[in-house]
Amino acid sequence: MSDPRLTSLVELATENAPEKRRSLCIELCDLLLDWPSTYPAQMREPFETLLEKTVRLIDRDTRSQLIARIAVAPGASLDLLNEFFFDATADLRGAILERNAEAPPADARVPVDETALIVSARGNPRDSFGELLAQALDLPPDIAARILHDGSGEALAIAIKGAHLSRAAYSTLAMLSGGALGPEETLARLAVYESVPERGAESLLNFWRGRNAKHALAA
């Protein structure tokens, strides 16, 4: 391969050491943000896919640095932005949700039994909520866990509103999964539901659900 930049990426992609994965993500980000005019546009997608996969394996500080760069770049793919959602600042999360709100609507809604979800949450210990949420909303277990560990409650609000469940369902699950919070923290957690755009939540939830579909295809 004559292009030294591509040669470096190929070499890094064959390495499993943490520092090599970090370097690969940084170089991929540099490439995508400064796409050479001599590279065909159709080459971008495989590089974006590789970055999406590799970024899950690197440290959170690096992910936060990368999303801060990608979020302000024109033409960044929505899937790539969504991949970084949990590592983004509050402002960047808002921008990502706005991008999702502009995405085409889903072909069909996935039905969710709201009553069964609430009954299960009330009848099971809090450490089982991740599994319950994953099953009810058709989410990968790791995504369900990250949703519940988001202290602001925003990710849970996105999941609930995106699934077209009620405000009461969010309030119930937010209270049950929130742990020992003070009055101000509890009120802030409950209020975040109103700030989440429904279309943006629906689109981001569909992205999270898509992880299950990708896993099934790869199996």
Biotite code that builds the C-alpha atoms (Angstrom):
import biotite.structure as struc

atoms = struc.array([
    struc.Atom([0.000, 0.000, 0.000], chain_id="A", res_id=1, res_name="MET", atom_name="CA", element="C"),
    struc.Atom([1.645, 3.223, -1.150], chain_id="A", res_id=2, res_name="SER", atom_name="CA", element="C"),
    struc.Atom([-0.252, 5.708, 1.042], chain_id="A", res_id=3, res_name="ASP", atom_name="CA", element="C"),
    struc.Atom([1.642, 5.972, 4.374], chain_id="A", res_id=4, res_name="PRO", atom_name="CA", element="C"),
    struc.Atom([-1.459, 7.240, 6.178], chain_id="A", res_id=5, res_name="ARG", atom_name="CA", element="C"),
    struc.Atom([-3.457, 4.179, 5.207], chain_id="A", res_id=6, res_name="LEU", atom_name="CA", element="C"),
    struc.Atom([-0.509, 1.918, 5.933], chain_id="A", res_id=7, res_name="THR", atom_name="CA", element="C"),
    struc.Atom([-0.341, 3.312, 9.475], chain_id="A", res_id=8, res_name="SER", atom_name="CA", element="C"),
    struc.Atom([-4.071, 2.749, 9.991], chain_id="A", res_id=9, res_name="LEU", atom_name="CA", element="C"),
    struc.Atom([-3.842, -0.850, 8.780], chain_id="A", res_id=10, res_name="VAL", atom_name="CA", element="C"),
    struc.Atom([-0.912, -1.525, 11.106], chain_id="A", res_id=11, res_name="GLU", atom_name="CA", element="C"),
    struc.Atom([-2.711, -0.006, 14.094], chain_id="A", res_id=12, res_name="LEU", atom_name="CA", element="C"),
    struc.Atom([-5.902, -1.940, 13.299], chain_id="A", res_id=13, res_name="ALA", atom_name="CA", element="C"),
    struc.Atom([-4.023, -5.227, 13.675], chain_id="A", res_id=14, res_name="THR", atom_name="CA", element="C"),
    struc.Atom([-2.839, -4.360, 17.193], chain_id="A", res_id=15, res_name="GLU", atom_name="CA", element="C"),
    struc.Atom([-4.831, -5.058, 20.365], chain_id="A", res_id=16, res_name="ASN", atom_name="CA", element="C"),
    struc.Atom([-2.834, -3.069, 22.901], chain_id="A", res_id=17, res_name="ALA", atom_name="CA", element="C"),
    struc.Atom([-4.831, -0.230, 24.550], chain_id="A", res_id=18, res_name="PRO", atom_name="CA", element="C"),
    struc.Atom([-2.388, 2.469, 23.411], chain_id="A", res_id=19, res_name="GLU", atom_name="CA", element="C"),
    struc.Atom([-2.596, 1.180, 19.839], chain_id="A", res_id=20, res_name="LYS", atom_name="CA", element="C"),
    struc.Atom([-6.402, 1.268, 19.862], chain_id="A", res_id=21, res_name="ARG", atom_name="CA", element="C"),
    struc.Atom([-6.256, 4.804, 21.233], chain_id="A", res_id=22, res_name="ARG", atom_name="CA", element="C"),
    struc.Atom([-3.842, 5.843, 18.487], chain_id="A", res_id=23, res_name="SER", atom_name="CA", element="C"),
    struc.Atom([-6.051, 4.197, 15.882], chain_id="A", res_id=24, res_name="LEU", atom_name="CA", element="C"),
    struc.Atom([-9.087, 6.166, 17.061], chain_id="A", res_id=25, res_name="CYS", atom_name="CA", element="C"),
    struc.Atom([-7.195, 9.451, 17.042], chain_id="A", res_id=26, res_name="ILE", atom_name="CA", element="C"),
    struc.Atom([-5.798, 8.836, 13.539], chain_id="A", res_id=27, res_name="GLU", atom_name="CA", element="C"),
    struc.Atom([-9.203, 7.764, 12.232], chain_id="A", res_id=28, res_name="LEU", atom_name="CA", element="C"),
    struc.Atom([-10.751, 10.907, 13.690], chain_id="A", res_id=29, res_name="CYS", atom_name="CA", element="C"),
    struc.Atom([-8.021, 13.048, 12.105], chain_id="A", res_id=30, res_name="ASP", atom_name="CA", element="C"),
    struc.Atom([-8.642, 11.409, 8.740], chain_id="A", res_id=31, res_name="LEU", atom_name="CA", element="C"),
    struc.Atom([-12.426, 11.798, 8.842], chain_id="A", res_id=32, res_name="LEU", atom_name="CA", element="C"),
    struc.Atom([-12.241, 15.426, 9.948], chain_id="A", res_id=33, res_name="LEU", atom_name="CA", element="C"),
    struc.Atom([-9.692, 16.309, 7.282], chain_id="A", res_id=34, res_name="ASP", atom_name="CA", element="C"),
    struc.Atom([-10.755, 14.031, 4.445], chain_id="A", res_id=35, res_name="TRP", atom_name="CA", element="C"),
    struc.Atom([-8.190, 14.175, 1.606], chain_id="A", res_id=36, res_name="PRO", atom_name="CA", element="C"),
    struc.Atom([-9.610, 15.416, -1.679], chain_id="A", res_id=37, res_name="SER", atom_name="CA", element="C"),
    struc.Atom([-7.869, 12.527, -3.425], chain_id="A", res_id=38, res_name="THR", atom_name="CA", element="C"),
    struc.Atom([-9.835, 9.909, -1.431], chain_id="A", res_id=39, res_name="TYR", atom_name="CA", element="C"),
    struc.Atom([-13.196, 8.772, -2.883], chain_id="A", res_id=40, res_name="PRO", atom_name="CA", element="C"),
    struc.Atom([-16.186, 9.770, -0.771], chain_id="A", res_id=41, res_name="ALA", atom_name="CA", element="C"),
    struc.Atom([-17.378, 6.160, -0.602], chain_id="A", res_id=42, res_name="GLN", atom_name="CA", element="C"),
    struc.Atom([-14.249, 5.283, 1.380], chain_id="A", res_id=43, res_name="MET", atom_name="CA", element="C"),
    struc.Atom([-15.519, 7.234, 4.392], chain_id="A", res_id=44, res_name="ARG", atom_name="CA", element="C"),
    struc.Atom([-18.106, 4.702, 5.524], chain_id="A", res_id=45, res_name="GLU", atom_name="CA", element="C"),
    struc.Atom([-15.721, 1.812, 6.337], chain_id="A", res_id=46, res_name="PRO", atom_name="CA", element="C"),
    struc.Atom([-13.453, 4.186, 8.248], chain_id="A", res_id=47, res_name="PHE", atom_name="CA", element="C"),
    struc.Atom([-16.424, 5.537, 10.221], chain_id="A", res_id=48, res_name="GLU", atom_name="CA", element="C"),
    struc.Atom([-17.535, 1.972, 10.967], chain_id="A", res_id=49, res_name="THR", atom_name="CA", element="C"),
    struc.Atom([-14.069, 1.062, 12.185], chain_id="A", res_id=50, res_name="LEU", atom_name="CA", element="C"),
    struc.Atom([-14.003, 4.126, 14.433], chain_id="A", res_id=51, res_name="LEU", atom_name="CA", element="C"),
    struc.Atom([-17.453, 3.283, 15.824], chain_id="A", res_id=52, res_name="GLU", atom_name="CA", element="C"),
    struc.Atom([-16.274, -0.225, 16.747], chain_id="A", res_id=53, res_name="LYS", atom_name="CA", element="C"),
    struc.Atom([-12.872, 0.724, 18.104], chain_id="A", res_id=54, res_name="THR", atom_name="CA", element="C"),
    struc.Atom([-14.009, 3.686, 20.181], chain_id="A", res_id=55, res_name="VAL", atom_name="CA", element="C"),
    struc.Atom([-15.990, 1.339, 22.442], chain_id="A", res_id=56, res_name="ARG", atom_name="CA", element="C"),
    struc.Atom([-12.685, -0.200, 23.541], chain_id="A", res_id=57, res_name="LEU", atom_name="CA", element="C"),
    struc.Atom([-10.760, 2.922, 24.541], chain_id="A", res_id=58, res_name="ILE", atom_name="CA", element="C"),
    struc.Atom([-10.703, 5.065, 27.670], chain_id="A", res_id=59, res_name="ASP", atom_name="CA", element="C"),
    struc.Atom([-13.470, 7.528, 28.386], chain_id="A", res_id=60, res_name="ARG", atom_name="CA", element="C"),
    struc.Atom([-11.223, 10.602, 28.484], chain_id="A", res_id=61, res_name="ASP", atom_name="CA", element="C"),
    struc.Atom([-10.124, 9.964, 24.906], chain_id="A", res_id=62, res_name="THR", atom_name="CA", element="C"),
    struc.Atom([-13.707, 9.367, 23.802], chain_id="A", res_id=63, res_name="ARG", atom_name="CA", element="C"),
    struc.Atom([-14.726, 12.688, 25.366], chain_id="A", res_id=64, res_name="SER", atom_name="CA", element="C"),
    struc.Atom([-11.919, 14.485, 23.540], chain_id="A", res_id=65, res_name="GLN", atom_name="CA", element="C"),
    struc.Atom([-12.897, 12.927, 20.225], chain_id="A", res_id=66, res_name="LEU", atom_name="CA", element="C"),
    struc.Atom([-16.607, 13.739, 20.481], chain_id="A", res_id=67, res_name="ILE", atom_name="CA", element="C"),
    struc.Atom([-15.756, 17.372, 21.262], chain_id="A", res_id=68, res_name="ALA", atom_name="CA", element="C"),
    struc.Atom([-13.945, 17.519, 17.902], chain_id="A", res_id=69, res_name="ARG", atom_name="CA", element="C"),
    struc.Atom([-16.428, 15.468, 15.882], chain_id="A", res_id=70, res_name="ILE", atom_name="CA", element="C"),
    struc.Atom([-19.558, 17.240, 17.117], chain_id="A", res_id=71, res_name="ALA", atom_name="CA", element="C"),
    struc.Atom([-18.515, 20.584, 15.650], chain_id="A", res_id=72, res_name="VAL", atom_name="CA", element="C"),
    struc.Atom([-17.304, 19.155, 12.352], chain_id="A", res_id=73, res_name="ALA", atom_name="CA", element="C"),
    struc.Atom([-19.564, 19.636, 9.325], chain_id="A", res_id=74, res_name="PRO", atom_name="CA", element="C"),
    struc.Atom([-20.716, 16.412, 7.736], chain_id="A", res_id=75, res_name="GLY", atom_name="CA", element="C"),
    struc.Atom([-20.077, 14.104, 10.705], chain_id="A", res_id=76, res_name="ALA", atom_name="CA", element="C"),
    struc.Atom([-22.319, 11.060, 10.377], chain_id="A", res_id=77, res_name="SER", atom_name="CA", element="C"),
    struc.Atom([-25.210, 10.766, 12.814], chain_id="A", res_id=78, res_name="LEU", atom_name="CA", element="C"),
    struc.Atom([-24.281, 7.184, 13.717], chain_id="A", res_id=79, res_name="ASP", atom_name="CA", element="C"),
    struc.Atom([-20.805, 8.332, 14.675], chain_id="A", res_id=80, res_name="LEU", atom_name="CA", element="C"),
    struc.Atom([-22.191, 11.123, 16.864], chain_id="A", res_id=81, res_name="LEU", atom_name="CA", element="C"),
    struc.Atom([-24.624, 8.687, 18.489], chain_id="A", res_id=82, res_name="ASN", atom_name="CA", element="C"),
    struc.Atom([-21.782, 6.310, 19.280], chain_id="A", res_id=83, res_name="GLU", atom_name="CA", element="C"),
    struc.Atom([-20.244, 9.013, 21.479], chain_id="A", res_id=84, res_name="PHE", atom_name="CA", element="C"),
    struc.Atom([-23.479, 10.164, 23.145], chain_id="A", res_id=85, res_name="PHE", atom_name="CA", element="C"),
    struc.Atom([-22.751, 8.864, 26.647], chain_id="A", res_id=86, res_name="PHE", atom_name="CA", element="C"),
    struc.Atom([-19.338, 10.555, 26.680], chain_id="A", res_id=87, res_name="ASP", atom_name="CA", element="C"),
    struc.Atom([-20.555, 13.946, 25.470], chain_id="A", res_id=88, res_name="ALA", atom_name="CA", element="C"),
    struc.Atom([-21.068, 17.046, 27.594], chain_id="A", res_id=89, res_name="THR", atom_name="CA", element="C"),
    struc.Atom([-24.593, 18.316, 28.226], chain_id="A", res_id=90, res_name="ALA", atom_name="CA", element="C"),
    struc.Atom([-24.324, 20.871, 25.406], chain_id="A", res_id=91, res_name="ASP", atom_name="CA", element="C"),
    struc.Atom([-23.043, 18.307, 22.919], chain_id="A", res_id=92, res_name="LEU", atom_name="CA", element="C"),
    struc.Atom([-25.742, 15.845, 23.941], chain_id="A", res_id=93, res_name="ARG", atom_name="CA", element="C"),
    struc.Atom([-28.289, 18.503, 23.091], chain_id="A", res_id=94, res_name="GLY", atom_name="CA", element="C"),
    struc.Atom([-26.706, 19.000, 19.672], chain_id="A", res_id=95, res_name="ALA", atom_name="CA", element="C"),
    struc.Atom([-26.721, 15.246, 19.039], chain_id="A", res_id=96, res_name="ILE", atom_name="CA", element="C"),
    struc.Atom([-30.404, 15.041, 19.969], chain_id="A", res_id=97, res_name="LEU", atom_name="CA", element="C"),
    struc.Atom([-31.164, 17.907, 17.593], chain_id="A", res_id=98, res_name="GLU", atom_name="CA", element="C"),
    struc.Atom([-29.407, 16.041, 14.789], chain_id="A", res_id=99, res_name="ARG", atom_name="CA", element="C"),
    struc.Atom([-31.458, 12.959, 15.622], chain_id="A", res_id=100, res_name="ASN", atom_name="CA", element="C"),
    struc.Atom([-34.642, 15.014, 15.544], chain_id="A", res_id=101, res_name="ALA", atom_name="CA", element="C"),
    struc.Atom([-33.851, 15.885, 11.911], chain_id="A", res_id=102, res_name="GLU", atom_name="CA", element="C"),
    struc.Atom([-33.430, 12.232, 10.903], chain_id="A", res_id=103, res_name="ALA", atom_name="CA", element="C"),
    struc.Atom([-36.188, 10.471, 8.890], chain_id="A", res_id=104, res_name="PRO", atom_name="CA", element="C"),
    struc.Atom([-38.814, 8.845, 11.143], chain_id="A", res_id=105, res_name="PRO", atom_name="CA", element="C"),
    struc.Atom([-38.685, 5.118, 11.821], chain_id="A", res_id=106, res_name="ALA", atom_name="CA", element="C"),
    struc.Atom([-40.722, 2.864, 9.536], chain_id="A", res_id=107, res_name="ASP", atom_name="CA", element="C"),
    struc.Atom([-42.654, 1.339, 12.427], chain_id="A", res_id=108, res_name="ALA", atom_name="CA", element="C"),
    struc.Atom([-42.857, 1.624, 16.193], chain_id="A", res_id=109, res_name="ARG", atom_name="CA", element="C"),
    struc.Atom([-41.738, -1.276, 18.385], chain_id="A", res_id=110, res_name="VAL", atom_name="CA", element="C"),
    struc.Atom([-44.575, -2.040, 20.830], chain_id="A", res_id=111, res_name="PRO", atom_name="CA", element="C"),
    struc.Atom([-43.615, -1.920, 24.513], chain_id="A", res_id=112, res_name="VAL", atom_name="CA", element="C"),
    struc.Atom([-45.789, -3.169, 27.377], chain_id="A", res_id=113, res_name="ASP", atom_name="CA", element="C"),
    struc.Atom([-45.506, -0.181, 29.689], chain_id="A", res_id=114, res_name="GLU", atom_name="CA", element="C"),
    struc.Atom([-47.558, -1.718, 32.493], chain_id="A", res_id=115, res_name="THR", atom_name="CA", element="C"),
    struc.Atom([-45.495, -4.917, 32.517], chain_id="A", res_id=116, res_name="ALA", atom_name="CA", element="C"),
    struc.Atom([-42.256, -2.915, 32.618], chain_id="A", res_id=117, res_name="LEU", atom_name="CA", element="C"),
    struc.Atom([-43.389, -0.855, 35.608], chain_id="A", res_id=118, res_name="ILE", atom_name="CA", element="C"),
    struc.Atom([-44.725, -3.913, 37.465], chain_id="A", res_id=119, res_name="VAL", atom_name="CA", element="C"),
    struc.Atom([-41.435, -5.733, 36.882], chain_id="A", res_id=120, res_name="SER", atom_name="CA", element="C"),
    struc.Atom([-39.422, -2.736, 38.062], chain_id="A", res_id=121, res_name="ALA", atom_name="CA", element="C"),
    struc.Atom([-41.470, -2.459, 41.239], chain_id="A", res_id=122, res_name="ARG", atom_name="CA", element="C"),
    struc.Atom([-41.204, -6.186, 41.935], chain_id="A", res_id=123, res_name="GLY", atom_name="CA", element="C"),
    struc.Atom([-37.493, -6.690, 41.355], chain_id="A", res_id=124, res_name="ASN", atom_name="CA", element="C"),
    struc.Atom([-34.301, -5.414, 43.013], chain_id="A", res_id=125, res_name="PRO", atom_name="CA", element="C"),
    struc.Atom([-32.624, -2.395, 41.488], chain_id="A", res_id=126, res_name="ARG", atom_name="CA", element="C"),
    struc.Atom([-29.591, -4.358, 40.303], chain_id="A", res_id=127, res_name="ASP", atom_name="CA", element="C"),
    struc.Atom([-31.855, -6.251, 37.883], chain_id="A", res_id=128, res_name="SER", atom_name="CA", element="C"),
    struc.Atom([-33.230, -3.086, 36.214], chain_id="A", res_id=129, res_name="PHE", atom_name="CA", element="C"),
    struc.Atom([-30.687, -3.217, 33.405], chain_id="A", res_id=130, res_name="GLY", atom_name="CA", element="C"),
    struc.Atom([-31.883, -6.625, 32.305], chain_id="A", res_id=131, res_name="GLU", atom_name="CA", element="C"),
    struc.Atom([-35.541, -5.582, 32.627], chain_id="A", res_id=132, res_name="LEU", atom_name="CA", element="C"),
    struc.Atom([-34.996, -2.434, 30.560], chain_id="A", res_id=133, res_name="LEU", atom_name="CA", element="C"),
    struc.Atom([-33.021, -4.323, 27.904], chain_id="A", res_id=134, res_name="ALA", atom_name="CA", element="C"),
    struc.Atom([-35.763, -6.923, 27.503], chain_id="A", res_id=135, res_name="GLN", atom_name="CA", element="C"),
    struc.Atom([-38.656, -4.448, 27.534], chain_id="A", res_id=136, res_name="ALA", atom_name="CA", element="C"),
    struc.Atom([-37.147, -1.956, 25.060], chain_id="A", res_id=137, res_name="LEU", atom_name="CA", element="C"),
    struc.Atom([-35.178, -4.438, 22.912], chain_id="A", res_id=138, res_name="ASP", atom_name="CA", element="C"),
    struc.Atom([-31.846, -2.919, 23.914], chain_id="A", res_id=139, res_name="LEU", atom_name="CA", element="C"),
    struc.Atom([-28.379, -4.467, 24.197], chain_id="A", res_id=140, res_name="PRO", atom_name="CA", element="C"),
    struc.Atom([-27.601, -5.112, 27.889], chain_id="A", res_id=141, res_name="PRO", atom_name="CA", element="C"),
    struc.Atom([-24.555, -2.823, 27.840], chain_id="A", res_id=142, res_name="ASP", atom_name="CA", element="C"),
    struc.Atom([-26.620, 0.081, 26.502], chain_id="A", res_id=143, res_name="ILE", atom_name="CA", element="C"),
    struc.Atom([-29.375, -0.527, 29.068], chain_id="A", res_id=144, res_name="ALA", atom_name="CA", element="C"),
    struc.Atom([-26.744, -0.466, 31.817], chain_id="A", res_id=145, res_name="ALA", atom_name="CA", element="C"),
    struc.Atom([-25.280, 2.822, 30.554], chain_id="A", res_id=146, res_name="ARG", atom_name="CA", element="C"),
    struc.Atom([-28.770, 4.331, 30.370], chain_id="A", res_id=147, res_name="ILE", atom_name="CA", element="C"),
    struc.Atom([-29.435, 3.483, 34.002], chain_id="A", res_id=148, res_name="LEU", atom_name="CA", element="C"),
    struc.Atom([-26.005, 4.683, 35.153], chain_id="A", res_id=149, res_name="HIS", atom_name="CA", element="C"),
    struc.Atom([-26.541, 8.099, 33.586], chain_id="A", res_id=150, res_name="ASP", atom_name="CA", element="C"),
    struc.Atom([-27.018, 10.086, 36.772], chain_id="A", res_id=151, res_name="GLY", atom_name="CA", element="C"),
    struc.Atom([-28.846, 12.964, 35.101], chain_id="A", res_id=152, res_name="SER", atom_name="CA", element="C"),
    struc.Atom([-31.695, 10.698, 34.015], chain_id="A", res_id=153, res_name="GLY", atom_name="CA", element="C"),
    struc.Atom([-31.460, 12.098, 30.488], chain_id="A", res_id=154, res_name="GLU", atom_name="CA", element="C"),
    struc.Atom([-30.599, 8.773, 28.838], chain_id="A", res_id=155, res_name="ALA", atom_name="CA", element="C"),
    struc.Atom([-33.518, 7.098, 30.617], chain_id="A", res_id=156, res_name="LEU", atom_name="CA", element="C"),
    struc.Atom([-35.812, 9.918, 29.497], chain_id="A", res_id=157, res_name="ALA", atom_name="CA", element="C"),
    struc.Atom([-34.614, 9.395, 25.913], chain_id="A", res_id=158, res_name="ILE", atom_name="CA", element="C"),
    struc.Atom([-35.283, 5.660, 26.104], chain_id="A", res_id=159, res_name="ALA", atom_name="CA", element="C"),
    struc.Atom([-38.749, 6.103, 27.627], chain_id="A", res_id=160, res_name="ILE", atom_name="CA", element="C"),
    struc.Atom([-39.850, 8.987, 25.430], chain_id="A", res_id=161, res_name="LYS", atom_name="CA", element="C"),
    struc.Atom([-38.334, 7.356, 22.352], chain_id="A", res_id=162, res_name="GLY", atom_name="CA", element="C"),
    struc.Atom([-40.389, 4.233, 23.045], chain_id="A", res_id=163, res_name="ALA", atom_name="CA", element="C"),
    struc.Atom([-43.511, 6.453, 23.343], chain_id="A", res_id=164, res_name="HIS", atom_name="CA", element="C"),
    struc.Atom([-44.149, 5.508, 26.950], chain_id="A", res_id=165, res_name="LEU", atom_name="CA", element="C"),
    struc.Atom([-45.860, 7.902, 29.332], chain_id="A", res_id=166, res_name="SER", atom_name="CA", element="C"),
    struc.Atom([-44.457, 10.660, 31.516], chain_id="A", res_id=167, res_name="ARG", atom_name="CA", element="C"),
    struc.Atom([-45.703, 8.646, 34.504], chain_id="A", res_id=168, res_name="ALA", atom_name="CA", element="C"),
    struc.Atom([-43.664, 5.640, 33.336], chain_id="A", res_id=169, res_name="ALA", atom_name="CA", element="C"),
    struc.Atom([-40.517, 7.755, 33.224], chain_id="A", res_id=170, res_name="TYR", atom_name="CA", element="C"),
    struc.Atom([-41.166, 9.254, 36.664], chain_id="A", res_id=171, res_name="SER", atom_name="CA", element="C"),
    struc.Atom([-41.709, 5.800, 38.174], chain_id="A", res_id=172, res_name="THR", atom_name="CA", element="C"),
    struc.Atom([-38.585, 4.280, 36.642], chain_id="A", res_id=173, res_name="LEU", atom_name="CA", element="C"),
    struc.Atom([-36.482, 7.359, 37.396], chain_id="A", res_id=174, res_name="ALA", atom_name="CA", element="C"),
    struc.Atom([-37.441, 7.182, 41.053], chain_id="A", res_id=175, res_name="MET", atom_name="CA", element="C"),
    struc.Atom([-36.958, 3.422, 41.345], chain_id="A", res_id=176, res_name="LEU", atom_name="CA", element="C"),
    struc.Atom([-33.581, 3.410, 39.608], chain_id="A", res_id=177, res_name="SER", atom_name="CA", element="C"),
    struc.Atom([-32.196, 6.655, 41.017], chain_id="A", res_id=178, res_name="GLY", atom_name="CA", element="C"),
    struc.Atom([-30.932, 5.336, 44.343], chain_id="A", res_id=179, res_name="GLY", atom_name="CA", element="C"),
    struc.Atom([-30.548, 7.599, 47.363], chain_id="A", res_id=180, res_name="ALA", atom_name="CA", element="C"),
    struc.Atom([-30.914, 11.094, 45.925], chain_id="A", res_id=181, res_name="LEU", atom_name="CA", element="C"),
    struc.Atom([-31.565, 14.365, 47.725], chain_id="A", res_id=182, res_name="GLY", atom_name="CA", element="C"),
    struc.Atom([-34.707, 16.423, 47.040], chain_id="A", res_id=183, res_name="PRO", atom_name="CA", element="C"),
    struc.Atom([-33.005, 18.764, 44.539], chain_id="A", res_id=184, res_name="GLU", atom_name="CA", element="C"),
    struc.Atom([-31.346, 15.912, 42.650], chain_id="A", res_id=185, res_name="GLU", atom_name="CA", element="C"),
    struc.Atom([-34.641, 14.041, 42.507], chain_id="A", res_id=186, res_name="THR", atom_name="CA", element="C"),
    struc.Atom([-36.510, 17.055, 41.131], chain_id="A", res_id=187, res_name="LEU", atom_name="CA", element="C"),
    struc.Atom([-33.796, 17.651, 38.517], chain_id="A", res_id=188, res_name="ALA", atom_name="CA", element="C"),
    struc.Atom([-33.908, 13.997, 37.489], chain_id="A", res_id=189, res_name="ARG", atom_name="CA", element="C"),
    struc.Atom([-37.693, 14.096, 37.094], chain_id="A", res_id=190, res_name="LEU", atom_name="CA", element="C"),
    struc.Atom([-37.675, 17.407, 35.202], chain_id="A", res_id=191, res_name="ALA", atom_name="CA", element="C"),
    struc.Atom([-35.225, 16.282, 32.498], chain_id="A", res_id=192, res_name="VAL", atom_name="CA", element="C"),
    struc.Atom([-37.986, 14.368, 30.705], chain_id="A", res_id=193, res_name="TYR", atom_name="CA", element="C"),
    struc.Atom([-39.554, 17.587, 29.456], chain_id="A", res_id=194, res_name="GLU", atom_name="CA", element="C"),
    struc.Atom([-36.344, 18.802, 27.790], chain_id="A", res_id=195, res_name="SER", atom_name="CA", element="C"),
    struc.Atom([-35.959, 15.724, 25.571], chain_id="A", res_id=196, res_name="VAL", atom_name="CA", element="C"),
    struc.Atom([-37.366, 16.098, 22.031], chain_id="A", res_id=197, res_name="PRO", atom_name="CA", element="C"),
    struc.Atom([-39.553, 13.123, 21.147], chain_id="A", res_id=198, res_name="GLU", atom_name="CA", element="C"),
    struc.Atom([-38.318, 12.772, 17.561], chain_id="A", res_id=199, res_name="ARG", atom_name="CA", element="C"),
    struc.Atom([-34.712, 12.984, 18.649], chain_id="A", res_id=200, res_name="GLY", atom_name="CA", element="C"),
    struc.Atom([-35.336, 10.426, 21.401], chain_id="A", res_id=201, res_name="ALA", atom_name="CA", element="C"),
    struc.Atom([-37.035, 8.063, 18.950], chain_id="A", res_id=202, res_name="GLU", atom_name="CA", element="C"),
    struc.Atom([-34.126, 8.251, 16.519], chain_id="A", res_id=203, res_name="SER", atom_name="CA", element="C"),
    struc.Atom([-31.450, 7.737, 19.186], chain_id="A", res_id=204, res_name="LEU", atom_name="CA", element="C"),
    struc.Atom([-33.374, 4.835, 20.716], chain_id="A", res_id=205, res_name="LEU", atom_name="CA", element="C"),
    struc.Atom([-33.551, 3.223, 17.286], chain_id="A", res_id=206, res_name="ASN", atom_name="CA", element="C"),
    struc.Atom([-29.768, 3.596, 16.996], chain_id="A", res_id=207, res_name="PHE", atom_name="CA", element="C"),
    struc.Atom([-29.301, 1.877, 20.364], chain_id="A", res_id=208, res_name="TRP", atom_name="CA", element="C"),
    struc.Atom([-31.683, -0.889, 19.334], chain_id="A", res_id=209, res_name="ARG", atom_name="CA", element="C"),
    struc.Atom([-29.740, -1.302, 16.117], chain_id="A", res_id=210, res_name="GLY", atom_name="CA", element="C"),
    struc.Atom([-26.826, -2.616, 18.152], chain_id="A", res_id=211, res_name="ARG", atom_name="CA", element="C"),
    struc.Atom([-28.925, -5.752, 18.797], chain_id="A", res_id=212, res_name="ASN", atom_name="CA", element="C"),
    struc.Atom([-29.582, -6.167, 15.085], chain_id="A", res_id=213, res_name="ALA", atom_name="CA", element="C"),
    struc.Atom([-25.879, -5.778, 14.239], chain_id="A", res_id=214, res_name="LYS", atom_name="CA", element="C"),
    struc.Atom([-24.976, -8.342, 16.882], chain_id="A", res_id=215, res_name="HIS", atom_name="CA", element="C"),
    struc.Atom([-27.508, -10.817, 15.471], chain_id="A", res_id=216, res_name="ALA", atom_name="CA", element="C"),
    struc.Atom([-26.115, -10.401, 11.959], chain_id="A", res_id=217, res_name="LEU", atom_name="CA", element="C"),
    struc.Atom([-22.574, -10.917, 13.185], chain_id="A", res_id=218, res_name="ALA", atom_name="CA", element="C"),
    struc.Atom([-23.431, -14.047, 15.200], chain_id="A", res_id=219, res_name="ALA", atom_name="CA", element="C"),
])
